[in-house]
Amino acid sequence: MVRIKITDIGEMVPAFEEEKLLILFGQQVTAELLPICVVHEPVEIEKSPLKANGKIKINQQEYHIQSIGDAANQNFDELGHISIYFRNEETEVLPGAIVASPEVFPSFSIGDFIDIY
């Protein structure tokens, strides 16, 4: 299991709610990317936590991982970076992204936890 704690929320993150896209990034996020990212720090970590049929929990909302891009685990392991698309249907997934359902954009605040298992 992985548990991360939200430490910052970029000012443009709410604009991605319509697209149902959440971009996570670790503490080494660049100034250019910060406005669009949810920044986090590890609380409990394991290598390559993203698995087909795995789950992500943000607050009380649980999501099922439907598909995983080829570079998603590597990006998450090295940078804490992943793009999460909340969709109900299986679609082509970008290399550094995952698709999760249901198609509900999560609510979250600084200090909240995200669990991946």
C-alpha positions in Angstrom: 0.0 0.0 0.0 1.0 3.6 -0.6 -0.2 6.5 1.5 0.7 10.1 0.5 -0.3 13.3 2.1 -1.4 16.4 0.1 0.9 19.3 0.9 -0.1 21.8 -1.8 -2.8 22.4 -4.4 -2.0 24.4 -7.5 -4.4 27.3 -8.2 -5.4 25.8 -11.6 -6.3 22.4 -10.2 -10.0 23.2 -10.0 -10.1 24.0 -13.7 -9.4 20.3 -14.4 -12.5 19.2 -12.7 -14.5 19.4 -15.9 -12.0 17.2 -17.6 -12.0 14.9 -14.6 -8.2 15.0 -14.5 -6.0 15.0 -11.4 -2.2 15.5 -11.7 -0.2 14.4 -8.7 3.5 15.3 -8.3 6.0 14.8 -5.5 7.9 17.5 -3.6 10.3 18.1 -6.4 7.6 19.6 -8.6 8.9 22.5 -10.8 7.6 26.0 -10.5 6.1 25.7 -14.0 4.1 22.6 -13.1 3.0 23.6 -9.6 -0.1 25.6 -10.7 -1.7 22.4 -12.2 -0.6 19.8 -9.6 -1.6 18.3 -6.4 1.7 18.1 -4.5 2.2 15.3 -2.0 4.8 13.8 0.3 5.1 10.1 1.1 3.8 8.7 4.4 3.9 5.0 3.5 5.5 3.9 0.2 6.2 0.8 -1.9 7.7 0.5 -5.4 5.4 0.2 -8.4 2.1 0.4 -6.5 -0.2 0.9 -9.6 -1.8 -2.3 -10.6 -4.7 -3.2 -12.9 -7.8 -3.7 -10.7 -6.1 -1.9 -7.9 -7.7 0.9 -5.9 -7.1 4.5 -5.1 -8.9 6.2 -2.2 -9.1 10.0 -1.9 -10.9 11.0 1.2 -13.9 8.6 1.4 -14.2 8.1 -2.4 -12.8 4.9 -3.7 -11.7 4.4 -7.3 -10.9 1.3 -9.3 -7.9 1.4 -11.5 -8.9 0.3 -15.0 -5.8 0.8 -17.0 -2.2 1.9 -16.5 0.2 3.6 -18.9 3.6 2.0 -19.6 5.6 4.6 -17.7 3.1 5.3 -14.9 4.8 3.2 -12.1 8.3 4.5 -13.1 7.1 8.1 -13.0 5.4 7.6 -9.7 8.4 5.8 -8.2 10.9 8.5 -9.3 8.9 11.7 -9.2 5.7 11.0 -7.4 4.0 12.0 -10.7 0.9 10.5 -12.2 -2.0 11.8 -14.1 -5.3 10.3 -13.1 -8.3 10.4 -15.5 -11.6 9.6 -13.9 -13.6 7.8 -16.5 -16.1 4.9 -16.6 -15.0 3.5 -19.9 -11.7 2.0 -21.0 -9.9 4.3 -23.3 -6.4 4.6 -24.6 -4.1 5.7 -21.7 -1.1 7.9 -22.0 2.2 6.5 -20.8 2.4 8.4 -17.5 -1.3 8.1 -16.7 -3.9 5.8 -15.3 -7.7 5.6 -15.9 -9.9 5.1 -12.8 -13.6 4.9 -12.2 -16.2 6.1 -11.3 -16.2 9.2 -13.3 -16.3 11.5 -10.2 -13.7 14.2 -9.6 -12.6 13.9 -6.0 -12.8 16.5 -3.3 -9.7 17.1 -1.3 -7.8 19.6 0.8 -4.2 20.2 2.0 -3.5 17.6 4.7 -5.7 14.9 3.2 -4.4 11.5 2.4 -4.5 9.5 -0.8 -4.1 5.7 -0.5 -3.1 3.4 -3.4 -3.6 -0.4 -2.9 
